[in-house]
Amino acid sequence: MYSLSYNSRAIKNLKSIHPQDQRKVLSMLKLLVVSPKEPSLHIKKLIQTQHGFRLRVGKVRVIFDVDHKARKIHVWDIDYRGNIY
């Protein structure tokens, strides 16, 4: 199991999205910490980053990176698709 940490911007944006979407994002993050390579999570590597990934949860996107050696996941941003890219 991986540990999870959040950027302050990610926490702020998570609080601002719809409560139903918040629940979906948090449940997907629980799955992510158990298995960050799970194919059903719709994870894609971000272009022009070394360790950046994108998790798709409906219309919401979660930008994060993974440190496999330290077993840590750091969430950089959470927001709707139109606002995050």
Backbone as CSV, one residue per row, in Angstrom:
resi,resn,N_x,N_y,N_z,CA_x,CA_y,CA_z,C_x,C_y,C_z
1,MET,0.841,-1.175,0.000,0.000,0.000,0.000,0.886,1.238,0.000
2,TYR,0.464,2.238,-0.756,1.202,3.489,-0.890,0.621,4.532,0.054
3,SER,1.457,5.499,0.460,0.940,6.625,1.242,0.534,7.736,0.271
4,LEU,-0.383,8.574,0.698,-0.961,9.602,-0.165,-0.757,10.963,0.468
5,SER,-0.270,11.921,-0.319,-0.137,13.298,0.156,-0.738,14.227,-0.897
6,TYR,-1.175,15.396,-0.446,-1.868,16.339,-1.314,-1.170,17.682,-1.321
7,ASN,-1.171,18.334,-2.463,-0.769,19.717,-2.601,-1.917,20.580,-2.067
8,SER,-1.636,21.765,-1.565,-2.690,22.627,-1.020,-3.714,23.008,-2.101
9,ARG,-3.267,23.162,-3.335,-4.182,23.484,-4.438,-5.146,22.328,-4.699
10,ALA,-4.662,21.108,-4.573,-5.515,19.935,-4.781,-6.607,19.875,-3.720
11,ILE,-6.266,20.168,-2.482,-7.260,20.159,-1.398,-8.297,21.253,-1.625
12,LYS,-7.834,22.436,-2.007,-8.741,23.560,-2.252,-9.708,23.229,-3.394
13,ASN,-9.198,22.680,-4.480,-10.050,22.356,-5.623,-10.978,21.189,-5.325
14,LEU,-10.532,20.236,-4.533,-11.393,19.112,-4.161,-12.602,19.600,-3.375
15,LYS,-12.395,20.570,-2.503,-13.498,21.125,-1.717,-14.475,21.909,-2.579
16,SER,-14.014,22.414,-3.727,-14.867,23.262,-4.559,-15.690,22.489,-5.588
17,ILE,-15.392,21.206,-5.802,-16.165,20.455,-6.790,-17.426,19.881,-6.141
18,HIS,-18.330,19.410,-6.963,-19.624,18.890,-6.517,-19.419,17.732,-5.530
19,PRO,-20.220,17.662,-4.446,-20.035,16.598,-3.442,-20.096,15.173,-4.008
20,GLN,-20.938,14.955,-4.987,-21.010,13.625,-5.596,-19.696,13.285,-6.295
21,ASP,-19.123,14.277,-6.988,-17.829,14.073,-7.643,-16.709,13.894,-6.611
22,GLN,-16.810,14.595,-5.483,-15.824,14.432,-4.413,-15.780,12.983,-3.933
23,ARG,-16.952,12.406,-3.708,-17.016,11.020,-3.237,-16.397,10.062,-4.249
24,LYS,-16.664,10.300,-5.534,-16.102,9.443,-6.574,-14.579,9.542,-6.608
25,VAL,-14.078,10.778,-6.521,-12.629,10.994,-6.558,-11.966,10.320,-5.359
26,LEU,-12.535,10.501,-4.181,-11.935,9.910,-2.981,-11.963,8.385,-3.025
27,SER,-13.030,7.814,-3.575,-13.074,6.353,-3.674,-12.040,5.839,-4.684
28,MET,-11.821,6.575,-5.770,-10.806,6.174,-6.748,-9.398,6.327,-6.169
29,LEU,-9.193,7.359,-5.332,-7.888,7.525,-4.702,-7.604,6.389,-3.716
30,LYS,-8.650,5.871,-3.072,-8.467,4.711,-2.186,-8.004,3.500,-2.982
31,LEU,-8.543,3.338,-4.194,-8.100,2.243,-5.056,-6.673,2.475,-5.549
32,LEU,-6.359,3.739,-5.814,-5.035,4.087,-6.333,-3.934,3.746,-5.332
33,VAL,-4.154,4.010,-4.042,-3.100,3.738,-3.054,-2.874,2.241,-2.871
34,VAL,-3.874,1.435,-3.166,-3.714,-0.015,-3.067,-2.933,-0.547,-4.265
35,SER,-3.294,-0.064,-5.471,-2.657,-0.558,-6.685,-2.556,0.553,-7.726
36,PRO,-1.437,1.309,-7.736,-1.304,2.422,-8.680,-1.175,2.008,-10.146
37,LYS,-1.008,0.733,-10.411,-0.892,0.275,-11.799,-2.154,-0.449,-12.269
38,GLU,-3.242,-0.311,-11.535,-4.505,-0.970,-11.881,-5.018,-0.444,-13.227
39,PRO,-5.223,-1.303,-14.219,-5.650,-0.839,-15.544,-7.059,-0.238,-15.573
40,SER,-7.917,-0.594,-14.649,-9.283,-0.073,-14.666,-9.382,1.355,-14.152
41,LEU,-8.288,1.947,-13.701,-8.323,3.307,-13.152,-8.188,4.397,-14.214
42,HIS,-7.972,4.043,-15.466,-7.844,5.030,-16.563,-6.687,6.000,-16.306
43,ILE,-5.545,5.468,-15.929,-4.367,6.288,-15.665,-3.558,6.414,-16.946
44,LYS,-3.115,7.643,-17.217,-2.242,7.880,-18.372,-1.051,8.713,-17.930
45,LYS,0.073,8.445,-18.551,1.278,9.226,-18.287,1.151,10.578,-18.972
46,LEU,1.548,11.624,-18.282,1.502,12.961,-18.854,2.738,13.201,-19.710
47,ILE,2.534,13.856,-20.830,3.629,14.191,-21.734,4.454,15.311,-21.109
48,GLN,5.740,15.303,-21.323,6.696,16.304,-20.868,6.901,16.293,-19.355
49,THR,6.615,15.180,-18.700,6.938,15.026,-17.283,7.612,13.682,-17.095
50,GLN,8.428,13.579,-16.072,9.100,12.312,-15.810,8.195,11.346,-15.072
51,HIS,7.520,11.849,-14.045,6.761,10.958,-13.186,5.292,11.341,-13.078
52,GLY,4.792,12.236,-13.911,3.423,12.732,-13.803,2.412,11.820,-14.469
53,PHE,1.262,11.683,-13.816,0.182,10.858,-14.329,-1.140,11.586,-14.180
54,ARG,-2.131,11.114,-14.938,-3.474,11.655,-14.888,-4.447,10.530,-14.583
55,LEU,-5.311,10.751,-13.600,-6.368,9.813,-13.255,-7.691,10.446,-13.658
56,ARG,-8.468,9.743,-14.466,-9.755,10.256,-14.934,-10.868,9.672,-14.066
57,VAL,-11.690,10.571,-13.513,-12.845,10.164,-12.709,-14.038,10.936,-13.255
58,GLY,-14.683,10.403,-14.288,-15.781,11.124,-14.935,-15.247,12.379,-15.593
59,LYS,-15.779,13.532,-15.195,-15.327,14.815,-15.744,-14.181,15.428,-14.935
60,VAL,-13.823,14.789,-13.851,-12.770,15.289,-12.965,-11.444,14.613,-13.305
61,ARG,-10.355,15.387,-13.226,-9.021,14.859,-13.460,-8.179,15.057,-12.213
62,VAL,-7.368,14.053,-11.912,-6.444,14.101,-10.784,-5.036,13.985,-11.347
63,ILE,-4.192,14.978,-11.084,-2.813,14.985,-11.543,-1.941,14.576,-10.354
64,PHE,-1.119,13.558,-10.564,-0.312,13.041,-9.455,0.995,12.471,-9.978
65,ASP,1.904,12.212,-9.047,3.114,11.470,-9.391,3.317,10.363,-8.365
66,VAL,4.103,9.378,-8.768,4.305,8.187,-7.949,5.798,7.986,-7.721
67,ASP,6.166,7.755,-6.473,7.527,7.366,-6.120,7.450,5.919,-5.657
68,HIS,7.796,4.998,-6.550,7.658,3.574,-6.253,8.649,3.105,-5.183
69,LYS,9.828,3.706,-5.137,10.814,3.295,-4.133,10.348,3.647,-2.729
70,ALA,9.823,4.868,-2.564,9.343,5.309,-1.249,7.892,4.912,-1.010
71,ARG,7.237,4.378,-2.049,5.828,3.968,-1.985,4.928,5.138,-1.576
72,LYS,5.110,6.265,-2.304,4.332,7.473,-2.030,3.671,7.964,-3.310
73,ILE,2.467,8.492,-3.167,1.745,9.142,-4.257,1.469,10.566,-3.808
74,HIS,1.869,11.535,-4.633,1.617,12.940,-4.322,0.622,13.499,-5.333
75,VAL,-0.501,13.990,-4.851,-1.542,14.564,-5.703,-1.263,16.058,-5.847
76,TRP,-1.052,16.500,-7.087,-0.728,17.896,-7.359,-1.971,18.744,-7.588
77,ASP,-2.962,18.198,-8.281,-4.139,19.002,-8.598,-5.338,18.097,-8.846
78,ILE,-6.514,18.605,-8.508,-7.785,17.927,-8.747,-8.744,18.998,-9.247
79,ASP,-9.323,18.783,-10.426,-10.273,19.760,-10.951,-11.006,19.168,-12.149
80,TYR,-12.011,19.896,-12.601,-12.733,19.458,-13.791,-11.835,19.583,-15.013
81,ARG,-12.108,18.789,-16.018,-11.263,18.692,-17.194,-10.969,20.040,-17.835
82,GLY,-11.962,20.876,-18.008,-11.765,22.169,-18.656,-10.909,23.133,-17.881
83,ASN,-10.777,22.932,-16.584,-10.009,23.848,-15.736,-8.589,23.387,-15.466
84,ILE,-8.319,22.119,-15.660,-7.034,21.581,-15.229,-5.971,21.606,-16.318
85,TYR,-6.354,21.540,-17.583,-5.362,21.492,-18.648,-5.044,22.851,-19.199
